[in-house]
Amino acid sequence: MLPRIGQPLDRVDGRLKVTGGARYAAEFPPSTVGAGLVHAVLVQSTIARGTITGFDLGAAKALPGVLAILTPDSTMPLPDVKPSSAVASIPMLRDRKVRYQGQHIAVVVADTLERAQDAASRVVVHYATEPAVTTMEDGLKGAYKPHSFANGRQPPDTSRGDFDGAFTGAAIKIDETYVTPIEHHNAMEPHATIAAWNGDRVTVYNATQSVSGTQQTVATCLGIAPRQVQVVADFIGGGFGSKGVTWPHVVLAAIAAREVGRPVKLVLTRAQMYSSNGYRPKTIQHVRLGADATGQLVAIGHDGLAQMSDPELGEFTETVGIASQMLYACPNVSVTHRVVPIAAPLPTFMRAPGEASGVYALESAMDELAVALKIDPLDLRLRNYAETDGHEGKPFSSKSLRDCYTKGAALFGWDKRPLTPGTLRSGDKLLGWGMATATYPMNRGQAEATVHVFANGSAVLRIGSQDIGTGTYTVLTQVVADALSLPPAAVRTELGDSRFPKAPGSGGSQTVASCAPAAQAAAQACRQKLIDMTLADGQSPFQGRGAEAIDFIDGNLVLKDQPTTRIAIGDVLKRAGTERIEATAGSRPGDEKQHYSMHSFGAQFVEVSVDPELGEVRVLRYVGAFAAGRILNAKTGRSQLIGGITYGIGMALLEETLVDRKTGRVTNPTLAEYLMPVHADIPDIQTIFIEEDDALVNALGVKGIGELPMVGVAAAIANAVYHATGRRVRDLPLRPEKVLGLTI
Amino acid sequence: MHSFSLAQPQTITEAIAATAQPDAKTPDAKIIAGGTDLMQLMKDNVERPDRLIDIAGLPLGGVEVTAQGLRMGALAHMAEVADHPDVRRDYPAIAQALAASASGQVRNMATIGGNILQRTRCGYFRDTAFACNKRVRGSGCPAQDGENRFLAILGTSDHCVATHASDFAVALAALDAEVELQGPAGPRRVALTEFHRVPGDTPEVETIMLPGELITAITVPASRLARNSHYLKVRDRASFEWALISAAVALDIGGGRIRAARVAMGGVGTKPWRLPQVEAALIGAAADETGFRAAAAHAADGARPLNQNGFKLTLMRNTLVRALQATAATI
């Protein structure tokens, strides 16, 4: 039997999803969550900074069906929790202070959603408004060095060699500033929570990228033990980082449910999600590259400024310079990070946080350097190829970027690219070809898994991870199927329950790298139990043989040297008179990162058309080549690639959250005005996987591909627009007026 | 959403009565047809009607093309008009403007009467936490120096700079369409270019419709111009987006010279914006790039750009030249 790993197996949950059978957080019915389910609606601030001087609740309370209105005045005291990157503890209705527009300031609970919404719209709030700095530009003088950078894994400022000296003396210099706007995740499924208490225990059905994180955060914020909190997340309709942190509305739902003594459902509106669940902050990045006349890099400087909230809310830094530390061979590198606090909500992780914004700047600057050197941009990358990680001073566990460049370029036809911009045309449109590099670190966390094997020959995997739409159910099923030599249909994967063995949150592209080895270890432990059972069985055909003589083929234990001697897995259990066996095992990173640098890489190639009079940019052709270790499923893997590239196209051309400077309020908090790509914007995307056999990263050789494919897309497109027009746009998105040079 | 009651009149007379004479308990009545815009506004509390009058049951559908012209019932759906073969042949700018609007799902639901009554997409209007003179008279217009990239440069006032969002109405404005109304005082007809009002100091008044009036149909006279018409839409996204700039153009060309021209533009005005000064400059001009550019130079005459949308002056001229070229190429 062919191994299932790597095969393009259809999503095991595909039928459930297309038939509506997959149940998302807000869809759990009273028959599951408990009778008497009622609805909570958030009331949010309409000022950016100040103090609430009073609430008029009379009109809202007078409406039929209104059960409770929680305000800072009515909420019972909560434990004092220090805000951190994992726990956004403000706002939880602890005080009357307003720190940003759209802050939760009250929760209305009513028997129907419509009544709760109507009542929420009648809550009158009085404020004492204070002046607020609402834009990054206005807040620059408050920039500070972040206290907790990249979860404390490294300092915000790093350097090697002598950047200043090398840059000053460089023959060719690029010294430019690049700007990326605020972006919101806009996952299809809204943030939603149902909280139901049973005595002193609460069950939380939550749209989350981390059932274990929600369990911990709810327990911490309510001052109860984690075992008193069960979190369920069977299906998640996309998170992109916004569901990584457990945001205050989740805890507020639990508080409201306790208050009214009934299960409470709280679903955020699209507009509310523009202030409630983080965002990719605006960045202003100063990049300086110095090269000698042959195009050898001698200096890389990357100074990143990222917009932040009031530090009282916590701290989040967009780590824009991290990739610049290691992407190219260069002896003199300086990277700094500063954050700019303003009256805004707390930013958070958004697909490829740091790399998406930072590599846009670095790879735009590299394109500018190639132009200055009059050499091909791909040639420039190859001349500065990093054979080792110059930042960490370690070898790479594996690195196939050169293959990504060459195979991607060949499929694209990059060798036919004219060096001079503005020379490719199609009708009245200018054409441009651009490329950029992609990179993302290999992340992995500790995970545990349990596998059950049943006498009917089936198996169940339980692991406290979650499938955020990426295909986790499917690839873990493949891993267990292979380990037990069962068909995938005989294996069921169960995720999204905090009672299952603990696994990390689905962020940083770490889910499969963390969970697949754990699932495999648990399945292998079951396999060993089956061998032990059959060897202990006096009637077994394997009498007198050892464990090493037994293989698993097509759901049977088989003698390697005598394949006709076999016994079905289920029969092993039946003969032992047992219905079920189970084994729990785990997997965690060792010290391998002490010795090796672990990254995935890719190369992005794109053709765009630009209308020279109208400024419209359209993507005509796309090739992406990626090397990310072993790909467990060619189909869900390709879906990650085309999804990531589409995300990158949106970043390049469309996405931008607009904030009114006077009030700090978002003016486009809708899917009608916050533009994301539609089908007409996306051409056929050609993808290539460069398979790597990297036993150093983890037992399965998986590096993760959730974020890698969007890194570099915006740079490749901006570079292609330059190639089409000869005009360099250094702030995203690439709107028609910027492409035409008409901005004022 | 504010609670409302629903009336479903079966005749035009009943509908007019229900609209003109709301009962005392439900003073604020609104007509609903496709509901694609009104429902958004109600969910956002921008509209809080006590009573909805659903006119879907009225006999106001249908699309007729005769030798005299095109007659579209107010309840004809956008998709029905856009896909009508005679409309595509004889009034291409109208079919193109509709096909370039919204999404397939919206075009199947939205009516053409509702389309010309859709409210602006201005983010300040659509969020009740902002001041907006259109929503609350005298409250102010933060868009004047706020996020106004998408907003208008023509027909604006210190009270309002909201863009009219309809593509379809721009094509209608170019092709001399008329709106048929029926109200308590009987039927009347109004030129589309007179139907919408510029904001002045009463931005809450967007059309000349009187209390109790319904749109019953929209008509367009048949003409050689209408047959030689074209709609061009410039936007950030390839589909499902309002116009950043658009142009509806109709030309009659003989002997290489322009005999007659109609020009209207979208994305620039507080109402569908007809450009008579450009039409005058086109008449007698050579039907070539030089002639088009000379006439288009007048497109933004009188425009008042805001801090973020000054690019529209140039983009407006460029769009118009391209639309004129595309129209001439089909003749």
Boltz contact constraints between the chains, C-beta under 6 A:
constraints:
  - contact:
      token1: [A, 46]
      token2: [B, 129]
      max_distance: 6.0
  - contact:
      token1: [A, 117]
      token2: [B, 1]
      max_distance: 6.0
  - contact:
      token1: [A, 121]
      token2: [B, 45]
      max_distance: 6.0
  - contact:
      token1: [A, 613]
      token2: [B, 318]
      max_distance: 6.0
  - contact:
      token1: [A, 614]
      token2: [B, 234]
      max_distance: 6.0
  - contact:
      token1: [A, 614]
      token2: [B, 318]
      max_distance: 6.0
  - contact:
      token1: [A, 654]
      token2: [B, 236]
      max_distance: 6.0
  - contact:
      token1: [A, 654]
      token2: [B, 237]
      max_distance: 6.0
  - contact:
      token1: [A, 658]
      token2: [B, 147]
      max_distance: 6.0
  - contact:
      token1: [A, 660]
      token2: [B, 146]
      max_distance: 6.0
  - contact:
      token1: [A, 660]
      token2: [B, 147]
      max_distance: 6.0
  - contact:
      token1: [A, 667]
      token2: [B, 123]
      max_distance: 6.0
  - contact:
      token1: [A, 667]
      token2: [B, 147]
      max_distance: 6.0
  - contact:
      token1: [A, 668]
      token2: [B, 123]
      max_distance: 6.0
  - contact:
      token1: [A, 675]
      token2: [B, 236]
      max_distance: 6.0
  - contact:
      token1: [A, 675]
      token2: [B, 237]
      max_distance: 6.0
  - contact:
      token1: [A, 678]
      token2: [B, 239]
      max_distance: 6.0
  - contact:
      token1: [A, 678]
      token2: [B, 240]
      max_distance: 6.0
  - contact:
      token1: [A, 680]
      token2: [B, 238]
      max_distance: 6.0
  - contact:
      token1: [A, 680]
      token2: [B, 239]
      max_distance: 6.0
  - contact:
      token1: [A, 681]
      token2: [B, 238]
      max_distance: 6.0
  - contact:
      token1: [A, 737]
      token2: [B, 311]
      max_distance: 6.0
  - contact:
      token1: [A, 742]
      token2: [B, 311]
      max_distance: 6.0
  - contact:
      token1: [A, 742]
      token2: [B, 314]
      max_distance: 6.0
  - contact:
      token1: [A, 744]
      token2: [B, 310]
      max_distance: 6.0
